[in-house]
Amino acid sequence: MAEHEKTETKLKLATPGSIAVDAILVVAFFIYMYTVVSTHVPSEDPKMIHLWGALTASCLAALFWLALQMFRVVYKAQCEAKKK
């Protein structure tokens, strides 16, 4: 087994704990963004306000999730580089 393959098997980027923390952060971010963006929906109909507020907040929450994952990968890579 090559050295590169050994490091690939040791490095775990996602653990059940990190997934749970990410899920809590994403849900909290979604709720926060929903409260922010729903006030900017140009409608008087509560259904439309809920719909477009939730759709917009879900896109932003997905982007936040992606940023969390990228942060996690870069942080782990930097920690691994410091160890070597």
N, CA, C and O atoms as a GROMACS GRO file, in nm:
protein
  336
    1MET      N    1   0.085  -0.118   0.000
    1MET     CA    2   0.000   0.000   0.000
    1MET      C    3   0.090   0.124   0.000
    1MET      O    4   0.184   0.133   0.078
    2ALA      N    5   0.060   0.216  -0.086
    2ALA     CA    6   0.141   0.338  -0.097
    2ALA      C    7   0.114   0.430   0.021
    2ALA      O    8   0.012   0.420   0.088
    3GLU      N    9   0.208   0.521   0.044
    3GLU     CA   10   0.194   0.616   0.156
    3GLU      C   11   0.070   0.703   0.139
    3GLU      O   12   0.001   0.733   0.236
    4HIS      N   13   0.042   0.744   0.015
    4HIS     CA   14  -0.075   0.828  -0.013
    4HIS      C   15  -0.204   0.756   0.024
    4HIS      O   16  -0.296   0.817   0.078
    5GLU      N   17  -0.212   0.626  -0.005
    5GLU     CA   18  -0.332   0.549   0.027
    5GLU      C   19  -0.350   0.534   0.178
    5GLU      O   20  -0.463   0.531   0.226
    6LYS      N   21  -0.240   0.525   0.253
    6LYS     CA   22  -0.249   0.514   0.398
    6LYS      C   23  -0.308   0.641   0.459
    6LYS      O   24  -0.392   0.633   0.549
    7THR      N   25  -0.266   0.756   0.412
    7THR     CA   26  -0.319   0.880   0.466
    7THR      C   27  -0.464   0.900   0.428
    7THR      O   28  -0.540   0.961   0.503
    8GLU      N   29  -0.503   0.850   0.311
    8GLU     CA   30  -0.643   0.862   0.268
    8GLU      C   31  -0.734   0.784   0.361
    8GLU      O   32  -0.845   0.829   0.390
    9THR      N   33  -0.691   0.666   0.409
    9THR     CA   34  -0.777   0.585   0.493
    9THR      C   35  -0.784   0.640   0.635
    9THR      O   36  -0.884   0.620   0.703
   10LYS      N   37  -0.679   0.708   0.682
   10LYS     CA   38  -0.678   0.761   0.819
   10LYS      C   39  -0.760   0.888   0.834
   10LYS      O   40  -0.818   0.911   0.940
   11LEU      N   41  -0.766   0.970   0.731
   11LEU     CA   42  -0.827   1.102   0.742
   11LEU      C   43  -0.978   1.092   0.726
   11LEU      O   44  -1.029   1.063   0.617
   12LYS      N   45  -1.051   1.118   0.836
   12LYS     CA   46  -1.197   1.121   0.831
   12LYS      C   47  -1.242   1.265   0.836
   12LYS      O   48  -1.212   1.338   0.931
   13LEU      N   49  -1.316   1.307   0.734
   13LEU     CA   50  -1.361   1.446   0.727
   13LEU      C   51  -1.496   1.465   0.793
   13LEU      O   52  -1.526   1.574   0.843
   14ALA      N   53  -1.578   1.362   0.795
   14ALA     CA   54  -1.711   1.376   0.854
   14ALA      C   55  -1.733   1.265   0.956
   14ALA      O   56  -1.721   1.146   0.925
   15THR      N   57  -1.765   1.305   1.077
   15THR     CA   58  -1.800   1.212   1.183
   15THR      C   59  -1.945   1.236   1.220
   15THR      O   60  -2.001   1.340   1.184
   16PRO      N   61  -2.008   1.145   1.289
   16PRO     CA   62  -2.148   1.169   1.329
   16PRO      C   63  -2.165   1.296   1.413
   16PRO      O   64  -2.267   1.365   1.402
   17GLY      N   65  -2.067   1.327   1.495
   17GLY     CA   66  -2.074   1.449   1.575
   17GLY      C   67  -2.065   1.575   1.490
   17GLY      O   68  -2.138   1.671   1.512
   18SER      N   69  -1.975   1.572   1.393
   18SER     CA   70  -1.961   1.690   1.306
   18SER      C   71  -2.083   1.709   1.218
   18SER      O   72  -2.122   1.822   1.188
   19ILE      N   73  -2.144   1.600   1.176
   19ILE     CA   74  -2.267   1.610   1.096
   19ILE      C   75  -2.380   1.669   1.179
   19ILE      O   76  -2.458   1.750   1.130
   20ALA      N   77  -2.389   1.628   1.306
   20ALA     CA   78  -2.493   1.682   1.394
   20ALA      C   79  -2.472   1.831   1.420
   20ALA      O   80  -2.568   1.908   1.419
   21VAL      N   81  -2.348   1.871   1.443
   21VAL     CA   82  -2.318   2.013   1.464
   21VAL      C   83  -2.351   2.093   1.339
   21VAL      O   84  -2.410   2.201   1.348
   22ASP      N   85  -2.312   2.041   1.222
   22ASP     CA   86  -2.343   2.110   1.097
   22ASP      C   87  -2.494   2.123   1.076
   22ASP      O   88  -2.542   2.227   1.033
   23ALA      N   89  -2.568   2.017   1.107
   23ALA     CA   90  -2.713   2.021   1.090
   23ALA      C   91  -2.776   2.127   1.180
   23ALA      O   92  -2.865   2.201   1.137
   24ILE      N   93  -2.731   2.136   1.304
   24ILE     CA   94  -2.784   2.236   1.397
   24ILE      C   95  -2.751   2.376   1.348
   24ILE      O   96  -2.836   2.465   1.352
   25LEU      N   97  -2.628   2.397   1.303
   25LEU     CA   98  -2.588   2.529   1.252
   25LEU      C   99  -2.666   2.568   1.128
   25LEU      O  100  -2.706   2.684   1.114
   26VAL      N  101  -2.688   2.473   1.037
   26VAL     CA  102  -2.762   2.503   0.914
   26VAL      C  103  -2.907   2.534   0.945
   26VAL      O  104  -2.964   2.626   0.886
   27VAL      N  105  -2.969   2.460   1.034
   27VAL     CA  106  -3.109   2.487   1.071
   27VAL      C  107  -3.120   2.623   1.139
   27VAL      O  108  -3.214   2.699   1.111
   28ALA      N  109  -3.027   2.655   1.227
   28ALA     CA  110  -3.029   2.786   1.293
   28ALA      C  111  -3.009   2.898   1.192
   28ALA      O  112  -3.075   3.002   1.201
   29PHE      N  113  -2.918   2.878   1.096
   29PHE     CA  114  -2.896   2.978   0.992
   29PHE      C  115  -3.019   2.994   0.904
   29PHE      O  116  -3.054   3.106   0.866
   30PHE      N  117  -3.087   2.883   0.872
   30PHE     CA  118  -3.210   2.889   0.793
   30PHE      C  119  -3.316   2.972   0.864
   30PHE      O  120  -3.379   3.058   0.804
   31ILE      N  121  -3.335   2.946   0.992
   31ILE     CA  122  -3.436   3.019   1.069
   31ILE      C  123  -3.403   3.167   1.074
   31ILE      O  124  -3.491   3.252   1.056
   32TYR      N  125  -3.276   3.199   1.097
   32TYR     CA  126  -3.236   3.339   1.100
   32TYR      C  127  -3.259   3.406   0.965
   32TYR      O  128  -3.315   3.516   0.958
   33MET      N  129  -3.216   3.340   0.858
   33MET     CA  130  -3.232   3.400   0.726
   33MET      C  131  -3.378   3.410   0.686
   33MET      O  132  -3.416   3.505   0.618
   34TYR      N  133  -3.460   3.315   0.728
   34TYR     CA  134  -3.603   3.324   0.698
   34TYR      C  135  -3.663   3.448   0.764
   34TYR      O  136  -3.743   3.519   0.702
   35THR      N  137  -3.626   3.474   0.888
   35THR     CA  138  -3.680   3.592   0.955
   35THR      C  139  -3.633   3.721   0.888
   35THR      O  140  -3.705   3.821   0.889
   36VAL      N  141  -3.514   3.718   0.830
   36VAL     CA  142  -3.462   3.838   0.761
   36VAL      C  143  -3.529   3.856   0.626
   36VAL      O  144  -3.580   3.964   0.596
   37VAL      N  145  -3.530   3.751   0.544
   37VAL     CA  146  -3.578   3.767   0.406
   37VAL      C  147  -3.729   3.771   0.394
   37VAL      O  148  -3.781   3.830   0.299
   38SER      N  149  -3.801   3.709   0.486
   38SER     CA  150  -3.948   3.709   0.473
   38SER      C  151  -4.006   3.850   0.488
   38SER      O  152  -4.115   3.876   0.437
   39THR      N  153  -3.937   3.939   0.554
   39THR     CA  154  -3.987   4.076   0.567
   39THR      C  155  -3.968   4.155   0.437
   39THR      O  156  -4.026   4.263   0.422
   40HIS      N  157  -3.889   4.102   0.344
   40HIS     CA  158  -3.861   4.172   0.218
   40HIS      C  159  -3.941   4.118   0.100
   40HIS      O  160  -3.924   4.165  -0.012
   41VAL      N  161  -4.028   4.021   0.124
   41VAL     CA  162  -4.110   3.967   0.014
   41VAL      C  163  -4.217   4.069  -0.021
   41VAL      O  164  -4.292   4.112   0.066
   42PRO      N  165  -4.224   4.109  -0.149
   42PRO     CA  166  -4.321   4.213  -0.188
   42PRO      C  167  -4.461   4.156  -0.211
   42PRO      O  168  -4.510   4.152  -0.324
   43SER      N  169  -4.524   4.111  -0.104
   43SER     CA  170  -4.658   4.054  -0.114
   43SER      C  171  -4.731   4.076   0.018
   43SER      O  172  -4.670   4.092   0.124
   44GLU      N  173  -4.863   4.077   0.009
   44GLU     CA  174  -4.947   4.087   0.128
   44GLU      C  175  -5.003   3.950   0.167
   44GLU      O  176  -5.054   3.933   0.278
   45ASP      N  177  -4.992   3.853   0.078
   45ASP     CA  178  -5.045   3.718   0.101
   45ASP      C  179  -4.949   3.641   0.191
   45ASP      O  180  -4.833   3.622   0.154
   46PRO      N  181  -4.994   3.596   0.309
   46PRO     CA  182  -4.905   3.523   0.400
   46PRO      C  183  -4.848   3.395   0.339
   46PRO      O  184  -4.734   3.358   0.370
   47LYS      N  185  -4.925   3.327   0.253
   47LYS     CA  186  -4.874   3.205   0.190
   47LYS      C  187  -4.754   3.235   0.100
   47LYS      O  188  -4.654   3.163   0.100
   48MET      N  189  -4.764   3.343   0.025
   48MET     CA  190  -4.653   3.382  -0.064
   48MET      C  191  -4.531   3.427   0.017
   48MET      O  192  -4.417   3.400  -0.020
   49ILE      N  193  -4.557   3.496   0.126
   49ILE     CA  194  -4.447   3.540   0.212
   49ILE      C  195  -4.374   3.418   0.270
   49ILE      O  196  -4.251   3.414   0.270
   50HIS      N  197  -4.450   3.319   0.317
   50HIS     CA  198  -4.388   3.197   0.371
   50HIS      C  199  -4.315   3.120   0.262
   50HIS      O  200  -4.203   3.073   0.283
   51LEU      N  201  -4.378   3.108   0.145
   51LEU     CA  202  -4.318   3.032   0.036
   51LEU      C  203  -4.185   3.093  -0.010
   51LEU      O  204  -4.083   3.025  -0.012
   52TRP      N  205  -4.188   3.222  -0.046
   52TRP     CA  206  -4.067   3.283  -0.100
   52TRP      C  207  -3.962   3.309   0.008
   52TRP      O  208  -3.842   3.307  -0.020
   53GLY      N  209  -4.006   3.332   0.130
   53GLY     CA  210  -3.910   3.344   0.239
   53GLY      C  211  -3.837   3.212   0.263
   53GLY      O  212  -3.715   3.210   0.283
   54ALA      N  213  -3.913   3.101   0.261
   54ALA     CA  214  -3.853   2.970   0.283
   54ALA      C  215  -3.764   2.928   0.166
   54ALA      O  216  -3.656   2.872   0.187
   55LEU      N  217  -3.808   2.956   0.043
   55LEU     CA  218  -3.726   2.921  -0.073
   55LEU      C  219  -3.594   2.998  -0.074
   55LEU      O  220  -3.488   2.941  -0.102
   56THR      N  221  -3.601   3.126  -0.043
   56THR     CA  222  -3.479   3.207  -0.041
   56THR      C  223  -3.387   3.164   0.073
   56THR      O  224  -3.266   3.152   0.054
   57ALA      N  225  -3.444   3.140   0.189
   57ALA     CA  226  -3.363   3.098   0.304
   57ALA      C  227  -3.303   2.960   0.281
   57ALA      O  228  -3.192   2.934   0.328
   58SER      N  229  -3.372   2.873   0.209
   58SER     CA  230  -3.316   2.740   0.183
   58SER      C  231  -3.195   2.748   0.090
   58SER      O  232  -3.097   2.676   0.109
   59CYS      N  233  -3.201   2.837  -0.010
   59CYS     CA  234  -3.084   2.855  -0.097
   59CYS      C  235  -2.965   2.908  -0.017
   59CYS      O  236  -2.852   2.862  -0.035
   60LEU      N  237  -2.990   3.004   0.068
   60LEU     CA  238  -2.882   3.060   0.150
   60LEU      C  239  -2.829   2.958   0.250
   60LEU      O  240  -2.709   2.954   0.277
   61ALA      N  241  -2.918   2.876   0.306
   61ALA     CA  242  -2.874   2.773   0.400
   61ALA      C  243  -2.790   2.667   0.329
   61ALA      O  244  -2.694   2.616   0.387
   62ALA      N  245  -2.825   2.634   0.206
   62ALA     CA  246  -2.744   2.538   0.129
   62ALA      C  247  -2.605   2.595   0.102
   62ALA      O  248  -2.505   2.523   0.110
   63LEU      N  249  -2.598   2.721   0.071
   63LEU     CA  250  -2.469   2.787   0.051
   63LEU      C  251  -2.388   2.789   0.181
   63LEU      O  252  -2.267   2.769   0.179
   64PHE      N  253  -2.456   2.813   0.293
   64PHE     CA  254  -2.390   2.811   0.423
   64PHE      C  255  -2.336   2.671   0.454
   64PHE      O  256  -2.226   2.657   0.506
   65TRP      N  257  -2.414   2.566   0.421
   65TRP     CA  258  -2.369   2.430   0.442
   65TRP      C  259  -2.243   2.402   0.359
   65TRP      O  260  -2.148   2.342   0.409
   66LEU      N  261  -2.244   2.445   0.233
   66LEU     CA  262  -2.128   2.426   0.148
   66LEU      C  263  -2.005   2.497   0.205
   66LEU      O  264  -1.895   2.442   0.203
   67ALA      N  265  -2.024   2.618   0.256
   67ALA     CA  266  -1.913   2.692   0.316
   67ALA      C  267  -1.860   2.619   0.440
   67ALA      O  268  -1.739   2.616   0.463
   68LEU      N  269  -1.950   2.562   0.520
   68LEU     CA  270  -1.905   2.485   0.638
   68LEU      C  271  -1.820   2.365   0.596
   68LEU      O  272  -1.718   2.337   0.658
   69GLN      N  273  -1.864   2.295   0.492
   69GLN     CA  274  -1.789   2.178   0.447
   69GLN      C  275  -1.652   2.217   0.393
   69GLN      O  276  -1.552   2.150   0.420
   70MET      N  277  -1.647   2.326   0.318
   70MET     CA  278  -1.519   2.373   0.265
   70MET      C  279  -1.427   2.416   0.379
   70MET      O  280  -1.307   2.388   0.376
   71PHE      N  281  -1.482   2.484   0.479
   71PHE     CA  282  -1.404   2.524   0.595
   71PHE      C  283  -1.347   2.403   0.667
   71PHE      O  284  -1.231   2.402   0.707
   72ARG      N  285  -1.430   2.300   0.683
   72ARG     CA  286  -1.386   2.178   0.753
   72ARG      C  287  -1.271   2.111   0.679
   72ARG      O  288  -1.173   2.069   0.741
   73VAL      N  289  -1.281   2.100   0.548
   73VAL     CA  290  -1.177   2.034   0.469
   73VAL      C  291  -1.047   2.112   0.475
   73VAL      O  292  -0.940   2.054   0.493
   74VAL      N  293  -1.054   2.244   0.459
   74VAL     CA  294  -0.933   2.327   0.462
   74VAL      C  295  -0.870   2.324   0.600
   74VAL      O  296  -0.747   2.315   0.612
   75TYR      N  297  -0.951   2.330   0.705
   75TYR     CA  298  -0.899   2.327   0.842
   75TYR      C  299  -0.828   2.194   0.870
   75TYR      O  300  -0.719   2.193   0.927
   76LYS      N  301  -0.890   2.082   0.829
   76LYS     CA  302  -0.826   1.951   0.850
   76LYS      C  303  -0.696   1.940   0.772
   76LYS      O  304  -0.597   1.886   0.821
   77ALA      N  305  -0.696   1.993   0.649
   77ALA     CA  306  -0.573   1.987   0.568
   77ALA      C  307  -0.462   2.070   0.630
   77ALA      O  308  -0.346   2.030   0.629
   78GLN      N  309  -0.497   2.186   0.685
   78GLN     CA  310  -0.396   2.268   0.750
   78GLN      C  311  -0.342   2.202   0.877
   78GLN      O  312  -0.222   2.209   0.906
   79CYS      N  313  -0.430   2.139   0.952
   79CYS     CA  314  -0.384   2.068   1.072
   79CYS      C  315  -0.293   1.952   1.036
   79CYS      O  316  -0.192   1.928   1.103
   80GLU      N  317  -0.328   1.880   0.930
   80GLU     CA  318  -0.244   1.768   0.885
   80GLU      C  319  -0.108   1.820   0.836
   80GLU      O  320  -0.005   1.756   0.859
   81ALA      N  321  -0.108   1.934   0.768
   81ALA     CA  322   0.017   1.990   0.718
   81ALA      C  323   0.108   2.034   0.832
   81ALA      O  324   0.230   2.022   0.822
   82LYS      N  325   0.050   2.086   0.941
   82LYS     CA  326   0.130   2.127   1.057
   82LYS      C  327   0.194   2.007   1.126
   82LYS      O  328   0.305   2.017   1.178
   83LYS      N  329   0.125   1.893   1.126
   83LYS     CA  330   0.177   1.773   1.190
   83LYS      C  331   0.298   1.717   1.117
   83LYS      O  332   0.387   1.657   1.178
   84LYS      N  333   0.301   1.737   0.986
   84LYS     CA  334   0.412   1.682   0.905
   84LYS      C  335   0.528   1.770   0.905
   84LYS      O  336   0.629   1.740   0.842
   0.00000   0.00000   0.00000
